[in-house]
């Protein structure tokens, strides 16, 4: 099993960050550009990966009371992940993303995953900033 984790501070209260994270219609605004989530009957979703041009049945659960999003492959059990939003004393939030690959062939490798996590958290921060700026303006 291979695991990866990244964290980033977001300029908003945890509730605002989690609202952005858990909005299934806006996942494409911050997920890696090559992944596309299509809701079925939640928690069931399909994930299309441009790199392989394949659709993978998956599960996606949002636990608002825990400020946590969890996901994973449905049938193979090759991959799981979670995202946790935690409030900080300064009115900001810390977002942590954790990925676990149980099948080595499903793991794209350290550089690819690290780059994708960094880009996704950066894109999420941009979306959070837009939301906070629009709410304040």
N, C-alpha and C positions, 0 to 999 in steps of 0.2 A: 504494500500500500504506500502511495505517495501522497503527502499532504502539503498544502500551500496556505499561507495566510497573509493578509495585508490589512492595514488600518489607515484611516484618514479622518482628520477633523473636518466637520461640516459647519458652516456658518448659520446654524438654525437650531431651534429646539428639537428634541428627538421626535416629538409627534409630527412636526412638519417634515422631517427627513423621512420618517417611516411612511407617511402618506405618499410621498414620491416613490419610495422603494416598492411599496406594495400595490401600486396602481398597475394592474396587468396591461392596461392599454398604453402605458408609457414605458414599459420595460425596454423597448427598443431605443429609447433616448439615452440609456446609460449602460446597457449590457454591451458586451463586445459586438462590434458591427457585424460580425459573421454569424451571430446567433439570433434566431427569431423565435419567439415564444407565441404559440397560438393556443388560446384557451379552448378547452372542450367543456367538460362538466367538472368544474373545479372540485377537487384539487388536480384532476387530470388535465395535462397539457401535452402538446407536441412541441418539440424543439427542433427547428430546422438549422442545420449547420452548413453554411456555404462551402466550407473547406472540403467536406465529404459529399455534399449535395444529398444528405440523408436526413430523414425525419426520425426522431427518437421519442417514443412515448415516455413521459416523465410525470412527476408529481410536483406541485408547487403549493406550499402552505404558508399563509401569513398569520402569525400569532400576534395580534395587535397588543394584547395585554402584556406580552413579553418583548415587544418591539423586535420581533425575530421573523425572518423569512427563511424557510427551509425548502430544499428541492433535491431531486435525485431521479435517476433513471428508474422506470417502472418495472420492466421485465428482467433486464439483465443484472441490475444491481451493481453496475460498473463504476458508478460515480454518485457522489452526494455533495451537498454544500449547504452552507448557511450564511446568513448575513444578520448581524446583531447591531442595533442602534442603542447607544448608551448616552444619556445626558451628562453634561459636564457643568461644573459650577458657573462657568462664564456665559451660559446661555447658548453654548454651542453643543455639538454632539460628536461622538466618535463612532464611526462606522467600521466594523470589522467583517471581512469576508473570509471564509474558510472553505477550502475545497479538498475533497478526498477522492483519490482515484484508486479503486480496488483492482483494476485490470490495467497492467502496464501498457497494453496496446491502445487503451483509451486516453492515456496521459500524453498530451502534446509536448511535454518537456518543460523544464524549469524556466528557460528564457521566454518561451511562448506564453506560459501561464502567468509568469510574473509581469510581463508586458501587458497582457490582457487585463489582469487585476488592476494594475496602475492606471491604465486608460479608462477602465470602467469606473473606478472611484473618482477619477478626475471628471469624467462626463457626469457622474452623479452629482458631484459638487457644483458643476456648472448649472445643472437643472435646479438644484436646491437654491442656488444664488438667484436664478431667474425668478423662481417662485417667491422668495423672500423679498426681492426688489419690487416685484409687481404688487405684492400685498402691501408694501410700505408706501408705494408711490401712488 
